[in-house]
């Protein structure tokens, strides 16, 4: 426990009075963070937390990495922001670096200010190039909360936030939820859940693109290779573009630089965001092949798109990922997390799934029936973990997944720290039920 700030109570009171947050809060939130380093954050009252959210999936290199801070500080004295019609040195360098790291199927980068915006521009690109209006998205898919991105987000709770009926140009196609597959065990998968896909695509001849997280961050759903092979074959036969949403899955998170690398996919359009800025400001990326880039007309450019300071932070972050071998650590720690979580042998742990450090633990009342652990128990678990100094979120199609996406610098000791707390919490909540 560090020392509390002398004005901690006043800061929390001002937060309550002046800051708008359009969602409900679980116990103990919001946490007003005063300091952060690596995988640890400290609130204004001096309480330390292990951040299993990486600042909501942003700080892949850890909080306040000194190299990122140095790069951003230096850039502040050179160029802050210029019109997107022009450019800055770090913006050009970041575009080059990202395209060199990305699949060869994309050739040019367009910067905006965040993930939802990046996906909106990707949808524009697809529609402008194909001259078709419809977009297919995966069940359980999440692509943002702005009006356009909401239309390709599956959650009805999120869609209702639009305050109006959404358009009918977009439609859902099946996703791969292997743990709850009705067709049989994962080992015998023939991607039967996609049997309806050809008919759905044929019924919508105006489909411009399929937008998808290659591994879904909501619940950590990673399809088998044959699933993506079948989707890719069906969409290519019909001239449908693939928009790979790498906003959460990119930049080493899954144990590869980008999640498409796990499956050998070559999207015509790819988006990025979240950790792209290294935690400095905000960046969104919409990358496309040459033909799509030539057809793209944005009308104008986001005022702060490609901010020079954010780009400098992003460049430093990419250097850190390479120098500190964070992709390798993400793969290693994902395997460790999986094995160590199963080793708890807790009857409520139904599934543990990590692709690198993207995934989580699905909790059930009964392993045999896979009955979903209820909202009351999930809330009690979340609250108790918070009290124990663990920052996590609850996710998944049924709201029963502990979503675990720590910074890529996380250690096995820190994972053990979380799992020790989880062991105690699960036993306590189960005993009080």
VEXFIGU-340032 format. One line per 8 residues: number of its first residue (from 1); for each residue x, y, z of C-alpha. Coordinates in nm, 3 decimals, padded with zeros to 5 digits. Each point is the difference from the previous one (the first is absolute). Last residue first. Layout:
N
NUM) X Y Z  ...;
# end
This chain:
433
433) -02.390 -01.964 -00.179  00.251 00.111 00.262  00.229 -00.299 -00.056  00.002 00.048 -00.378  00.090 00.368 00.038  00.283 -00.082 00.243  00.144 -00.291 -00.200  -00.008 00.205 -00.321;
425) 00.160 00.299 00.174  00.281 -00.199 00.162  00.098 -00.170 -00.326  -00.030 00.329 -00.192  00.240 00.174 00.239  00.256 -00.276 -00.048  -00.066 00.021 -00.376  00.077 00.372 -00.006;
417) 00.327 -00.033 00.190  00.099 -00.300 -00.213  -00.049 00.213 -00.311  00.220 00.264 00.161  00.269 -00.258 00.072  -00.024 -00.132 -00.357  00.084 00.349 -00.121  -00.202 00.260 -00.190;
409) 00.195 00.204 -00.258  -00.272 -00.054 -00.262  -00.232 00.218 00.204  -00.292 -00.198 00.142  -00.296 -00.122 -00.208  -00.217 -00.216 00.226  -00.378 00.001 -00.049  -00.164 -00.208 00.272;
401) -00.277 -00.162 -00.204  -00.359 -00.044 00.122  -00.183 00.284 -00.178  -00.186 -00.238 -00.234  00.167 00.101 -00.328  00.322 00.070 00.184  00.133 00.274 00.226  00.067 00.101 00.359;
393) 00.285 00.247 00.052  00.311 -00.018 00.214  00.194 00.219 00.243  00.129 -00.210 00.289  00.077 00.159 00.338  -00.166 -00.254 00.230  -00.304 00.226 00.034  -00.030 -00.008 -00.378;
385) 00.017 -00.379 00.004  -00.282 -00.002 00.255  -00.216 00.231 -00.211  00.052 -00.203 -00.320  -00.076 -00.326 00.181  -00.315 00.143 00.158  -00.114 00.134 -00.336  00.056 -00.338 -00.163;
377) -00.192 -00.175 00.278  -00.300 00.229 -00.037  00.016 -00.005 -00.381  -00.026 -00.378 -00.012  00.263 -00.259 -00.088  -00.105 -00.151 -00.330  -00.089 -00.369 00.000  00.276 -00.188 -00.180;
369) -00.200 -00.323 00.058  00.306 -00.203 00.097  00.203 00.284 00.146  -00.281 00.123 00.224  -00.051 00.350 00.131  00.213 00.147 -00.277  00.282 00.256 -00.027  00.180 00.075 -00.324;
361) 00.361 00.109 00.054  00.162 00.253 -00.227  00.144 00.088 -00.334  00.265 00.213 -00.163  00.348 -00.044 00.146  00.124 -00.241 -00.267  -00.314 -00.164 -00.125  -00.151 -00.090 00.335;
353) -00.288 -00.225 00.089  -00.087 -00.146 00.338  -00.332 -00.183 00.014  -00.247 -00.117 00.262  00.164 00.134 00.313  -00.272 -00.029 00.265  00.123 -00.337 00.130  00.344 00.150 00.080;
345) 00.294 -00.219 -00.094  00.237 00.293 00.065  00.238 -00.175 -00.241  -00.230 00.100 -00.287  00.085 00.365 00.073  00.373 -00.077 00.016  -00.003 -00.180 -00.335  -00.189 00.274 -00.182;
337) 00.191 00.289 00.156  00.332 -00.171 -00.083  -00.101 -00.049 -00.364  -00.104 00.364 -00.024  00.322 00.098 00.180  00.210 -00.169 -00.268  -00.191 00.144 -00.296  -00.003 00.350 00.151;
329) 00.368 -00.032 00.092  00.090 -00.087 -00.359  -00.191 00.300 -00.124  00.164 00.211 00.271  00.352 -00.074 -00.119  00.143 00.296 00.194  00.168 00.152 -00.306  -00.283 -00.080 -00.243;
321) -00.297 00.109 00.209  00.206 00.293 00.127  00.068 00.124 -00.354  -00.371 -00.021 -00.081  -00.079 00.204 00.314  00.254 00.266 -00.096  -00.166 00.041 -00.339  -00.340 00.022 00.165;
313) 00.113 00.269 00.242  00.137 00.205 -00.290  -00.329 -00.052 -00.182  -00.191 00.126 00.304  00.218 00.311 00.010  -00.046 00.063 -00.373  -00.379 -00.040 00.004  -00.093 -00.230 -00.286;
305) -00.362 00.110 -00.004  -00.058 00.309 00.212  -00.235 00.182 -00.235  -00.139 -00.317 -00.156  00.044 00.034 -00.379  -00.237 00.134 -00.261  -00.249 -00.145 -00.246  00.164 -00.336 00.063;
297) 00.038 -00.113 -00.360  00.145 -00.347 -00.046  00.021 -00.138 -00.356  00.381 00.019 -00.015  00.031 -00.161 00.342  -00.225 -00.288 -00.106  00.226 -00.074 -00.298  00.322 00.038 00.199;
289) -00.098 -00.234 00.282  -00.144 00.130 00.324  00.092 00.125 00.346  -00.238 00.177 00.238  00.183 00.098 00.317  -00.128 00.180 00.310  00.211 00.197 00.241  -00.044 00.140 00.349;
281) 00.191 00.214 00.249  00.318 -00.166 00.120  -00.076 -00.359 00.110  00.250 -00.150 -00.244  -00.199 00.165 -00.278  -00.097 -00.328 -00.169  -00.106 -00.149 00.333  -00.375 00.051 -00.064;
273) -00.017 00.041 -00.378  00.028 -00.214 -00.311  -00.193 -00.081 -00.316  00.075 -00.230 -00.293  -00.138 00.008 -00.354  00.061 -00.244 -00.287  00.054 -00.273 00.256  00.263 -00.268 -00.064;
265) -00.055 -00.288 00.240  00.277 -00.245 00.089  -00.194 -00.124 00.302  00.215 00.097 00.299  00.144 00.293 -00.198  -00.344 00.164 -00.015  00.037 00.066 00.375  00.262 00.271 -00.056;
257) 00.351 00.026 00.151  -00.041 -00.358 00.120  -00.034 -00.122 00.358  -00.361 00.118 00.012  00.070 00.350 00.137  00.307 00.062 -00.212  -00.107 00.325 -00.161  -00.345 -00.111 -00.115;
249) -00.291 -00.181 00.167  -00.169 00.304 00.154  -00.028 00.228 -00.301  00.082 -00.279 -00.245  -00.336 00.013 -00.181  00.067 -00.195 -00.320  -00.222 00.133 -00.278  -00.040 -00.278 -00.257;
241) -00.136 00.095 -00.342  -00.275 -00.196 -00.176  00.068 -00.108 -00.360  -00.248 -00.286 00.023  00.248 -00.289 -00.019  00.230 00.200 00.229  -00.268 00.011 00.273  -00.064 -00.373 -00.006;
233) 00.370 -00.097 00.000  00.089 00.236 00.284  -00.290 -00.122 00.214  00.102 -00.362 -00.061  00.366 00.054 00.082  -00.102 00.198 00.308  -00.190 -00.298 00.136  00.262 -00.254 -00.108;
225) 00.264 00.182 00.205  -00.198 -00.034 00.324  -00.184 00.308 00.126  00.137 00.204 00.294  -00.268 00.144 00.231  00.154 00.216 00.274  -00.332 00.083 00.164  -00.040 00.337 -00.164;
217) 00.348 00.033 -00.152  -00.103 -00.206 -00.301  00.296 -00.156 -00.179  00.003 00.105 -00.365  -00.200 00.306 00.103  -00.243 00.022 -00.284  -00.141 00.216 -00.278  -00.136 -00.183 -00.304;
209) -00.017 00.221 -00.304  -00.197 00.152 -00.287  -00.317 -00.208 00.022  -00.247 00.113 -00.268  -00.074 -00.359 -00.100  -00.168 -00.061 00.341  -00.189 -00.329 -00.037  00.315 -00.160 -00.140;
201) 00.192 00.096 00.314  -00.260 -00.150 00.231  -00.029 -00.316 -00.209  00.375 -00.052 -00.005  00.020 00.057 00.379  -00.267 -00.246 00.116  00.243 -00.293 00.022  00.240 00.218 00.200;
193) -00.076 -00.163 00.337  00.105 -00.325 -00.168  00.363 00.117 00.018  00.126 -00.359 -00.042  00.103 -00.028 00.365  00.094 -00.347 00.128  00.250 00.117 00.262  -00.228 00.286 00.111;
185) -00.258 -00.245 00.127  -00.346 -00.025 -00.153  -00.253 00.192 -00.208  -00.160 00.212 00.273  00.318 00.203 00.059  00.009 00.155 00.347  00.378 -00.006 00.052  00.051 00.050 -00.375;
177) -00.177 00.334 -00.023  00.074 00.062 -00.369  -00.208 00.284 -00.146  -00.296 -00.018 -00.232  -00.098 00.290 -00.229  -00.161 00.325 00.108  -00.149 00.265 -00.225  00.063 00.355 -00.122;
169) -00.196 00.216 -00.241  -00.307 -00.004 00.225  00.064 00.329 00.177  -00.018 00.059 00.374  -00.317 00.098 00.182  00.057 00.301 00.225  00.159 00.085 00.335  00.333 -00.139 -00.117;
161) 00.047 -00.150 00.349  -00.237 -00.281 -00.103  00.279 -00.145 -00.214  00.222 -00.040 00.306  -00.255 -00.206 00.189  -00.089 -00.186 -00.320  00.360 -00.119 -00.028  00.091 -00.088 -00.359;
153) 00.209 00.298 -00.108  -00.005 00.069 -00.375  -00.268 00.271 00.023  00.169 00.133 00.311  00.302 00.087 -00.215  -00.209 00.242 -00.204  -00.165 00.163 00.302  00.312 00.028 00.214;
145) 00.036 -00.277 00.261  00.268 -00.227 -00.141  00.080 -00.323 -00.184  -00.129 -00.282 00.220  -00.097 -00.338 -00.144  -00.207 -00.252 00.200  -00.156 -00.119 -00.326  00.243 00.091 -00.274;
137) -00.041 00.291 -00.241  -00.126 00.026 -00.357  -00.004 00.339 -00.173  -00.248 00.111 -00.266  00.025 00.306 -00.225  00.177 -00.092 -00.322  00.201 00.237 -00.221  00.292 -00.239 00.052;
129) 00.265 00.269 00.057  -00.221 00.262 00.167  -00.173 -00.256 00.219  00.321 -00.161 00.122  00.174 00.331 00.063  -00.298 00.141 00.187  -00.014 -00.309 00.222  00.372 00.038 00.071;
121) -00.056 00.367 00.086  -00.262 -00.098 00.259  00.234 -00.268 00.133  00.275 00.255 00.059  -00.251 00.232 00.166  -00.101 -00.270 00.246  00.366 -00.075 00.067  00.130 00.348 00.068;
113) 00.129 00.331 -00.132  00.048 -00.048 -00.374  00.300 -00.108 -00.205  -00.002 -00.137 -00.356  00.262 -00.261 -00.089  00.098 -00.138 -00.342  00.100 -00.339 -00.138  -00.220 -00.278 00.138;
105) 00.009 -00.357 -00.140  00.362 -00.039 00.106  -00.119 -00.063 00.356  00.112 00.270 00.243  00.351 00.054 00.137  00.128 00.204 -00.296  -00.332 00.186 -00.012  00.033 00.084 00.369;
97) 00.357 00.125 -00.033  -00.072 00.220 -00.301  -00.309 00.157 00.163  00.198 00.058 00.320  00.281 00.174 -00.187  -00.244 00.224 -00.188  -00.180 00.097 00.323  00.330 00.051 00.184;
89) 00.121 00.249 -00.266  -00.322 00.200 -00.014  -00.274 00.031 -00.258  -00.201 00.219 -00.239  -00.372 -00.036 -00.070  -00.024 -00.154 00.348  00.055 00.350 00.129  00.285 00.038 00.244;
81) 00.042 -00.102 00.361  00.264 00.027 00.268  00.329 00.054 -00.183  00.348 00.041 00.153  -00.010 00.063 00.376  -00.284 -00.247 00.065  00.194 -00.257 -00.206  00.270 -00.028 00.265;
73) -00.252 -00.064 00.275  -00.178 -00.263 -00.211  00.323 -00.188 -00.069  00.110 00.018 00.364  -00.336 -00.119 00.134  00.001 -00.290 -00.246  00.354 -00.100 00.103  -00.088 00.033 00.369;
65) -00.298 -00.241 -00.025  -00.284 00.181 00.171  -00.237 -00.296 00.036  00.101 -00.325 -00.166  00.123 -00.067 -00.353  -00.350 -00.108 -00.107  -00.154 00.304 00.169  -00.333 00.028 -00.182;
57) -00.231 -00.291 00.089  -00.215 00.188 00.251  00.295 00.142 00.193  00.182 -00.332 -00.039  -00.317 -00.183 00.115  00.159 -00.237 00.254  00.124 00.302 00.198  00.144 -00.119 00.330;
49) -00.130 00.260 00.240  00.166 00.220 00.262  -00.192 00.207 00.253  00.154 00.341 00.075  -00.327 00.189 00.036  00.049 00.174 -00.335  00.022 -00.339 -00.170  00.314 -00.198 -00.081;
41) 00.048 -00.200 -00.320  00.214 -00.309 -00.057  00.081 -00.196 -00.318  00.296 00.218 -00.102  -00.029 00.326 00.188  -00.303 00.210 00.083  -00.065 00.297 00.228  -00.302 00.206 00.108;
33) -00.285 -00.223 -00.115  -00.356 00.093 00.085  -00.171 -00.339 00.026  -00.360 00.026 -00.117  -00.095 -00.235 00.149  00.006 -00.168 00.340  -00.315 -00.207 -00.050  -00.115 -00.032 -00.359;
25) -00.076 00.318 -00.192  -00.292 00.074 -00.231  00.055 00.160 -00.338  -00.006 00.345 -00.161  00.300 00.145 00.186  -00.020 00.378 00.032  00.261 00.173 00.216  -00.088 00.311 00.203;
17) -00.157 -00.096 00.332  00.121 -00.355 00.054  00.349 00.086 -00.124  00.000 00.311 00.217  -00.076 -00.212 00.307  00.277 -00.246 -00.089  00.246 00.287 -00.040  -00.110 00.157 00.329;
9) 00.045 -00.328 00.189  00.349 -00.050 -00.144  00.121 00.354 00.082  00.299 -00.105 00.212  00.083 -00.281 -00.244  00.007 -00.335 00.176  00.333 -00.158 00.087  00.077 -00.336 -00.154;
1) -00.151 -00.329 00.112;
# end
